[in-house]
Amino acid sequence: MKSPLGHGVFYLILGVFFVYFAVNSVNENGWGFFAYLFVAFATYDIGAGLRLIGLHFKIKKHMKDKK
């Protein structure tokens, strides 16, 4: 998993898990410390995943234009 695409997909999956944990935490305990923590982690992971997937397609396009 050396490509940005693999890492991006991994981060997106991690972000989905943190969204699930955040929703579950809010439903059980309300907006506590851990709910905010899960939301922060999910935001970071989804953002990083989208950036890495975008980077993959930019690199792919750049390599195609070079040929």
C-alpha positions in Angstrom: 0.0 0.0 0.0 2.6 2.5 -1.1 0.4 4.5 -3.4 -1.5 7.6 -2.3 -4.7 5.8 -3.5 -4.3 2.9 -1.0 -3.5 5.3 1.9 -6.4 7.5 0.9 -8.9 4.6 0.9 -7.5 3.5 4.3 -8.0 6.9 5.8 -11.6 7.1 4.4 -12.4 3.7 6.0 -10.9 4.9 9.3 -13.0 8.1 9.0 -16.2 6.1 8.5 -15.4 4.1 11.6 -14.9 7.3 13.6 -18.2 8.7 12.3 -19.9 5.6 13.5 -18.3 5.8 16.9 -19.2 9.5 17.2 -22.9 8.9 16.3 -23.0 5.9 18.7 -21.4 8.0 21.5 -23.8 10.9 21.0 -26.8 8.6 21.0 -25.7 7.0 24.3 -24.1 9.8 26.2 -24.9 13.1 24.4 -22.2 15.5 23.3 -19.4 14.7 25.6 -15.6 14.8 25.3 -15.3 11.6 23.4 -18.0 12.5 20.9 -16.0 15.7 20.0 -12.8 13.7 19.9 -14.4 11.1 17.5 -15.7 13.9 15.3 -12.3 15.6 15.2 -10.6 12.3 14.2 -13.2 11.6 11.6 -12.8 15.0 10.1 -9.1 14.7 9.9 -9.2 11.2 8.4 -11.8 11.9 5.8 -10.0 15.1 4.8 -6.7 13.3 4.5 -8.2 10.5 2.6 -9.8 12.8 0.0 -6.6 14.8 -0.4 -4.6 11.6 -0.9 -7.0 10.3 -3.5 -6.9 13.6 -5.3 -3.1 13.5 -5.2 -3.2 10.1 -6.8 -5.3 11.3 -9.7 -3.1 14.4 -10.1 0.0 12.2 -10.3 -1.7 9.9 -12.7 -2.8 12.8 -15.0 0.7 14.3 -14.8 2.3 11.0 -15.8 -0.2 10.7 -18.7 0.5 14.2 -19.9 4.3 13.6 -19.8 4.1 10.7 -22.3 
